[in-house]
Amino acid sequence: MELIRTGKVKEVYDAGDFLHFVFTDKISVFDKIIPTLIDGKGISLCMTAAFWFRILESKGIATHFISTPEHNTMNVKKFKIIKKNSGEKGNFLIPLEFVTRYYVAGTLMDRLKSGKIKFQDIGFRKFPEYGEMIPEPMFEMTTKFEDYDRPLGIEEASSISGLGKDEISEVRELVLRIDDIMKNEVEKRNLLHADGKKEIALDSDRRPIIVDTFGTADEDRFWDLALYRAGQVRELSKEFVRQYYRSTGYYDMLYRARSNGSKEPDIPPLPDDLRNKTVNLYRSMYTAITGNPWNF
């Protein structure tokens, strides 16, 4: 097999008739790979994603999933990778990421505080608290093949992807349907699904197909449902890793460098106590999301 792409957390190999994903134990935040390995993370991501693919297929939703030959590897159907619209008629990966937000959290709160998004524009009458439910689901499209993800308006998203507005609406409806399936599934195990991102391909008839991975502790944000109902937000994702780098000042240094075009500072490794906490997170979240014990 030929290695054709190395991402932040997984390696992609061309296996002839299909692609072979290898999920590593690497972890990233703010588009930076942390020089610390998280034991079992690759298994957690792979097996959690496989869980969701099987659920979607049982409900008639097309995916690229084929099999998991090993606990940290996955075979999937091939789609052409096009970094910008080139007039393809189908059977290609849409060069966008699709983000849905149901609660105020993470970068959405950052953008509200900075004024990049006005709280009135997303349905609030006053500035929201962290964790507040958004009046209507927030659907965003972001870049995929740029150095850093950035939100796109519908015109630019259409130009980059070649999707018409009707096709974007079709993708939105599919993503919201999948999120509704996820919500109903994880609520059985005391989880609240706060936000997440997905990737979509088009088949030869330009029908949307869910690809890559989703619904894991990397792509999605989960909270403790019972605590949320009691008025407390307890993060069950790698948000605490992001918050650690915010607390050290690294986040501010990184984004200052990005804004002025200077050399980005290297991201330091995680301290041992946080590494161990992160190992436990990915193992426990596999069980919390899927209901299956960690026995790998």
Order of alpha helices (4+ residues) and beta strands (2+ residues): beta-beta-beta-beta-beta-alpha-beta-beta-beta-beta-beta-alpha-beta-beta-alpha-alpha-beta-beta-beta-alpha-alpha-alpha-alpha
